[in-house]
Amino acid sequence: MEHLQTQGISLPRLGLGTFRLQGDACRVAVESALSLGYRHLDTAEMYGNEEPIGAAIAAAGVARQDLHVTTKVWHENLAPDAIRRAFDTSLKKLKLDHVDLYLVHWPSRNMNLPAIFETLMKLKGEGRTRAIGVANFTTALLKTVVEEIRAPIACNQIEYHVMLDQTPVREYLAAKSIPLVAYCPLAQGRVATDEVLTKIGRKHHASAAQVALKWLLDQDGVAAIPKASRPESQQANLDALKVTLDDEDRKAIAALPKDTRCVNPGFAPAWD
C-alpha cells in the first residue's frame, strides 16, 4: 500500500469509508477490513458509528502506530468549546488516546475560521490529534485557511470520482502539496454500470468500479476511501491497486460527463 506523507502523518492511499455503516454491521465490516490489510479508517461524529469502530479496532489487535484513524467535527459544532466537546466524545467512543487526523466535516456560513483553527491547533499541540484538516472546502475557503490563517492542514476531503470534475480545487491542493482525499470515489455505485468503464474493465480483467478507483489512485496526491461492508467488496477495492490503465483508457475516462455530484446538502458551500 502506498502512503501520502502530509504534515507529519503517513496516510494510506486506500482507506475504508464508513458512512451509513451502523452497529454490529459496522463493527464486523471494520474487523473484516483490518483483517484484509486496511490500515486507514474514516469516520465522523455525524456518522454515529465511532463506538462500533472503536470496538473493532480493539478486537483486531492491530498495533496503534500501524493504524490511521480520521474523524470529523460536524458543522453545527464549530465554536471552540463545541469542538472540544465533540472531540472528547469522539475519542471516548473510539476508545483511543488520539486520532491521526481531525477534520472540519463541512464549512458553515457563520463560522469563525481563525478561532476554529486555533482550537484544532491546540488539540494537535496536546498530542490528541496528530494532524488537522478540512472536508468539503472550496478553493476560496482553502485560500483563507492556507494563505491567511496559515493552518497546517493535512488534506481536503471532497467528493471526487470519474463523474465529477474537481479540477480547480485539485489543482490548488496540488500546488500547495496538500493531499486530496476522495469520498464517494465510486459515485455511490453509479460507476458500476457505466458502459465505458465496463469496457475498459473487460480489457484488464477488472470491474468498472476497480477501473474508477485506479483512475483516482493514479493521480498524484490523491487518496480514496470507498465504503465497503462486504469482505468481497473490500478485497475488490484492494485489488484495484493492481490494475494498470493506459493512455487510451485515460482518454476514454476523460471524455465521460463530469457533472454528477452525489452529495449536495442544503448547507453545502457554493461549489467551485
Secondary structure, 3 states (H helix, E strand, C coil): CCEEEECCEEEECECEECCCCCHHHHHHHHHHHHHHCCCEEECCHHHCCHHHHHHHHHHHCCCHHHCEEEEEECHHHCCHHHHHHHHHHHHHHHCCCCECEEEECCCCCCCCHHHHHHHHHHHHHCCCECCEEEECCCHHHHHHHHHHCCCCEEEEEEECECCECCHHHHHHHHHCCCCEEEECCCHHHHHHHCHHHHHHHHHCCCCHHHHHHHHHHCCCCEEECCECCCHHHHHHHHHHHHCCCCHHHHHHHHCCCCECCCCCCCCCCCCC
